[in-house]
Amino acid sequence: QVQLVESGGGLVQAGGSLRLSCAASGRTFSTYAMGWFRQAPGKEREFVAAISWSSGSTYYADSVKGRFTISRDNAKITVYLQMNNLKPEDTAVYYCAAQRRSRGRSLALIEDYDYWGQGTQVTVSS
């Protein structure tokens, strides 16, 4: 079992930055791939970024490439999402998710993740 707790959300002006953190419990954290998703009001939850269990690979949605960076610190059992040059369309609840190592699963699909946090609100004003 893995429990995830996000933090770092808030209100920021367009062009500003925020860093989200996701603290995980469990001794097997280093064997999980981690992802960030977001859900804006009235919209479906969407993929934002993911990082492999070894940190060897990162993946981003086209909408955030070049602005967001995902990273993880297995010693601190934490995954981060550095968000720069934020835009009003980035406003959403951001969720952290964990995926057990398994063949054939996608890091971009909601249904392929096993554990979810409660989310943290990010609001970008214009």
RALIN-V643207 format. One record per residue. RES is the residue in one letter. PSI is psi in radians with two decimals (* if undefined). Layout:
res=RES psi=PSI
res=RES psi=PSI
//
This chain:
res=Q psi=2.39
res=V psi=2.29
res=Q psi=2.41
res=L psi=2.34
res=V psi=2.04
res=E psi=2.69
res=S psi=2.93
res=G psi=-0.08
res=G psi=3.00
res=G psi=-2.91
res=L psi=2.27
res=V psi=2.64
res=Q psi=2.72
res=A psi=2.40
res=G psi=-0.19
res=G psi=-3.07
res=S psi=2.67
res=L psi=2.66
res=R psi=2.08
res=L psi=2.53
res=S psi=2.61
res=C psi=1.87
res=A psi=2.29
res=A psi=2.66
res=S psi=2.86
res=G psi=2.39
res=R psi=-0.20
res=T psi=0.31
res=F psi=-0.70
res=S psi=-0.22
res=T psi=0.02
res=Y psi=2.43
res=A psi=2.63
res=M psi=2.55
res=G psi=2.76
res=W psi=2.35
res=F psi=2.91
res=R psi=2.71
res=Q psi=2.03
res=A psi=2.76
res=P psi=2.26
res=G psi=0.09
res=K psi=2.87
res=E psi=2.74
res=R psi=2.41
res=E psi=2.70
res=F psi=2.44
res=V psi=-0.96
res=A psi=2.76
res=A psi=2.73
res=I psi=2.41
res=S psi=2.92
res=W psi=-0.53
res=S psi=-0.01
res=S psi=0.19
res=G psi=-0.35
res=S psi=2.44
res=T psi=2.67
res=Y psi=2.51
res=Y psi=2.59
res=A psi=2.59
res=D psi=-0.58
res=S psi=-0.31
res=V psi=-0.08
res=K psi=2.35
res=G psi=-0.19
res=R psi=-0.60
res=F psi=2.58
res=T psi=2.21
res=I psi=2.47
res=S psi=2.93
res=R psi=2.65
res=D psi=1.73
res=N psi=-0.48
res=A psi=-0.62
res=K psi=-0.02
res=I psi=0.87
res=T psi=2.49
res=V psi=2.55
res=Y psi=2.70
res=L psi=1.83
res=Q psi=2.13
res=M psi=2.02
res=N psi=2.83
res=N psi=0.90
res=L psi=2.56
res=K psi=2.73
res=P psi=-0.57
res=E psi=-0.09
res=D psi=-0.11
res=T psi=2.17
res=A psi=3.00
res=V psi=2.23
res=Y psi=2.29
res=Y psi=2.45
res=C psi=2.52
res=A psi=2.66
res=A psi=2.46
res=Q psi=2.15
res=R psi=2.60
res=R psi=2.20
res=S psi=2.46
res=R psi=2.57
res=G psi=0.12
res=R psi=2.60
res=S psi=2.46
res=L psi=-0.12
res=A psi=-0.06
res=L psi=2.26
res=I psi=-0.76
res=E psi=-0.19
res=D psi=0.12
res=Y psi=2.60
res=D psi=-0.52
res=Y psi=2.56
res=W psi=2.58
res=G psi=-3.13
res=Q psi=-0.27
res=G psi=2.71
res=T psi=2.40
res=Q psi=2.32
res=V psi=2.17
res=T psi=2.17
res=V psi=2.08
res=S psi=2.59
res=S psi=*
//
